[in-house]
C-alpha cells in the first residue's frame, strides 16, 4: 500500500493539486467498503423467503431443484 501511494504521488499531473487528487483516490478506495453493507442488505431482503428465513442453499443458487 505504501509503495502504491508513493507511485501515485509520482505520477500526479500537478504537485499543487496533489492533496485534492489523493483525497479523490482515498474516496475511490473507501467507497466500496461504505456502500457494500447497504447493497448486501438489499440483496438479502430480496432473496428472503416469505417465511422470514432464507434457505442457505436456495437463496444463492440461480437454479431451483
Legacy VTK file of the C-alpha trace (Angstrom):
# vtk DataFile Version 3.0
C-alpha trace
ASCII
DATASET POLYDATA
POINTS 65 float
0.000 0.000 0.000
2.823 2.412 0.820
4.546 1.689 -2.486
1.288 2.233 -4.379
0.755 5.574 -2.654
4.314 6.659 -3.411
3.904 5.688 -7.055
0.624 7.572 -7.327
2.197 10.738 -5.930
4.945 10.480 -8.536
2.531 10.317 -11.481
0.122 13.048 -10.385
-0.049 15.790 -13.023
0.212 18.841 -10.742
2.002 18.979 -7.386
-0.200 21.863 -6.202
-3.340 19.712 -6.524
-1.800 16.571 -5.024
-3.834 16.748 -1.801
-7.116 17.025 -3.706
-6.158 14.169 -6.035
-5.118 11.958 -3.123
-8.450 12.713 -1.439
-10.299 11.583 -4.541
-8.222 8.388 -4.624
-8.976 7.770 -0.943
-12.709 8.125 -1.553
-12.446 5.803 -4.557
-10.708 3.185 -2.390
-13.028 3.528 0.625
-16.292 3.973 -1.285
-16.981 0.295 -1.986
-16.433 -0.568 1.692
-19.027 2.037 2.653
-21.602 1.014 0.037
-21.203 -2.787 0.285
-23.198 -3.318 3.524
-26.193 -1.487 2.062
-26.021 -3.485 -1.177
-25.773 -6.764 0.734
-28.733 -5.790 2.926
-30.817 -5.048 -0.176
-29.839 -8.334 -1.825
-30.645 -10.313 1.312
-34.012 -8.589 1.584
-34.827 -9.707 -1.967
-33.777 -13.358 -1.561
-35.547 -13.941 1.746
-38.343 -16.459 1.570
-41.894 -15.444 2.579
-41.498 -17.267 5.907
-38.802 -14.840 7.003
-35.969 -17.369 6.799
-33.676 -17.575 3.804
-32.782 -21.103 2.772
-28.960 -21.105 2.648
-28.621 -23.294 -0.444
-31.517 -21.983 -2.469
-31.075 -18.286 -1.689
-27.810 -18.038 -3.597
-28.394 -20.665 -6.274
-29.855 -19.434 -9.585
-31.129 -22.941 -10.418
-34.059 -24.209 -8.357
-34.415 -28.015 -7.995
LINES 1 66
65 0 1 2 3 4 5 6 7 8 9 10 11 12 13 14 15 16 17 18 19 20 21 22 23 24 25 26 27 28 29 30 31 32 33 34 35 36 37 38 39 40 41 42 43 44 45 46 47 48 49 50 51 52 53 54 55 56 57 58 59 60 61 62 63 64
